[in-house]
Amino acid sequence: MTETLRFGDLDIAFDRTVLRPRPWTLEQSRWAADLAAQAPPGPVLELCSGAGHIGLAFVRLSLRPLVMVDANGSACAIARANAAAAGCAERVDVRHGDMREVLGGGERFAFAIADPPYLRSADTSRYPEDPLTAVDGGADGLALVRVCLDVLDRHLLAGGGAVLQVLDRAQADAVTAFLGTGAGARLEVAGVRVVDGHGALVHLRG
């Protein structure tokens, strides 16, 4: 059964095959749009896009084109439908597949948004209403976060940036520590916003 949820000024459709949109994540769209205003020219990338609500809210605040990527084919179909309903289809390219494989080697993006699964596998049973692949981040919750960081490192333009969603301040600190090991060598953490009771947003600079 398809449901519809108001997200900013958008009506976002979704069903049980995708993660139910969380209204608080509109903060990610808004912060990304503010930061992207200072980024170099170029398109925006969204990783783990799900129903597309975060990226589409960004598109409504920015004139940049957007490439959405998700490994769930159903999510990609829903995101395309939501882009069309929002009047943004001509500026949105939705790609289905592994984020490490669906981007061209030479593709570069001025800014990026990422909302990977970040729950520890042992904790996913607390959220039985959510598709497992949309919430399971592996043993430490950071398996897909690290993949996102690798993709961003390879595809962000110099001087570009990103807003990455994670579980909490502890995971944000883990991202900083991971980058400090030399992984994602072009990336640095430029700021963190913790949304009380919900999650944390990490601003990355390329």
Secondary structure, 3 states (H helix, E strand, C coil): CCEEEEECCEEEEECCCCCCCCHHHHHHHHHHHHHHCCCCCCCEEEECCCCCHHHHHHHHHCCCCEEEEECCHHHHHHHHHHHHHCCCHHHEEEEECCCCCCCCCCCCEEEEEECCCCECHHHHHHCCCCCHHHHECCCCCCHHHHHHHHHHHHHEEEEEEEEEEECCHHHHHHHHHHHHCCCCCCCEEEEEEEECCCEEEEEEEC
